[in-house]
Amino acid sequence: MQRFSAETMLSIIGKTPGKTGVITVSEMDTLIQKIESELKRQAPIERDPGSSGIEISKQHDAVRFRESADSFLELLRTSKATGSNVVWGL
């Protein structure tokens, strides 16, 4: 995941971007819900990128966000199913 996408995703789920971090299995249901809520909020931009009032970043559009979010959701769901925490930077 590109740095901007990773930082955006971590921000949405309430994690501070950093060199190291962990998402525990016990957090995953709540974090999955947060990302799914953001995807719903971004849906109007996917249909009409010129719509006003909703913006992720001047650098990235909603379609890119969906692609990153879908990949991250897959990671969280797979990790949850196997009982594995998500850890980075170790």
N, C-alpha and C positions, 0 to 999 in steps of 0.2 A: 504494500500500500504506500502510495506517495506520502511524503511528510505532511503536506497540507491536509490531505484526506484523513490521515491518521489523527492529526491534531483536532480536526473538525469532529471526527467520530468520538474521540475521547472527551471533548468538550460537551457534546450532546449527552453522553452518559454520565457526566459529572466527575470524570477522572482528570487529573492534572497531567498534561503531557510532560514526559520526562525521559531520562535515559533508561530508567528501569520502572517496572510496574507490574501489577498483577490484577487480574479479574478472577475472583473466586467463583466456583460453581454456584454457591449460594446467592450470588449477586445476579446471575445471568438472566433469570426470568424478568426481573425488573429492568435490566439494561436492554433486553430484547424489546420490551414494551416501549421504552423511551425511543429507540431507533425507529420502531414501527410507527409511533406517533409522529415523529419528524418526517418520515416518508409520506404520511397522509397530509401533513401540513405543506409539503413541497409539491404534491400532486398537481395543483393548479399551474405551477410554473412549468412542469413537464408538458402539459397540454398547451400552454401559452407562455413561452419564454419571455415575452415582452410585458407580461402582466406586472402591475406595480404592487408594492406592499410586502412582498416576500422576496428575500434575497439571502443567499448563503454567502456568496462572495463575488466580488467583481471578477475574480480570476476563474471561478468554476461555476458551471451551470447545474441545474437540477438533475439532468440526465447523468452527468458524471457522479453527482452525489448518490443517486440511486445505485449505480454500479458499485461504488465503494461500500455503500450500506448493505447491499445484497451480499457481497463477499464477506463483510464483517459479521452479518447475521448468520451466514453459513458457518463461519468459524465458531461463533458463540454456541450455536445449536449443536454442532458436532462435539465441541468440548463438553457441553453439558451432558450430552448423551453418553459420553465415555467417562464422565466424572473427572475431567481434567481441567485444572485452572488454566487460564491464558496468562502467560508470563512473557515479558519482553525485557531485553537488555541485560540478561544475566550471563 
